Amino acid sequence: MKQSLAHIAIVVKDYDEAITFYTTQLGFKLIEDTILSETKRWVLVAPKNSDGCQLLLAKAANEEQASRVGNQTGGRVFLFLYTDDFWSDYNDYTAKGIEFVRQPTKEEYGTVAVFKDLYGNLWDLIGKDA
């Protein structure tokens, strides 16, 4: 038996602003944007050149969901973005105004820095050292 994670839902305030952030600021590709109803869309984004798990951008549908936007994990790092060119991505993100809340450090597993997405969710940017 083989299993894999296909999508991880991230609660967002607005579909279009989230799509813009992920595609413009982080350089992800828009995989799918399908209208399901007047208020709901199926929106998938993923890092370019990735065939792994995709993010499902899920617009908050009520007050409880809206209260989780930007803080889905209680302030802990939420997502982990691996790269084969840490410094290129770090410098690109910095130039595009991405806020890094922890500057790059060398760890046993590679170079890592923590940044915020447009809503404040924390991400690790991780590059394996050569």
Secondary structure, DSSP 8 states (H G I E B T S, - for coil): ------EEEEEES-HHHHHHIIIIIS-EEEEEEEE-SSS-EEEEEEETT--S-EEEEEE--SHHHHTTTT-TTTTSEEEEEEES-HHHHHHHHHHTT--EEEEEEEETTEEEEEEE-TT--EEEEEE---
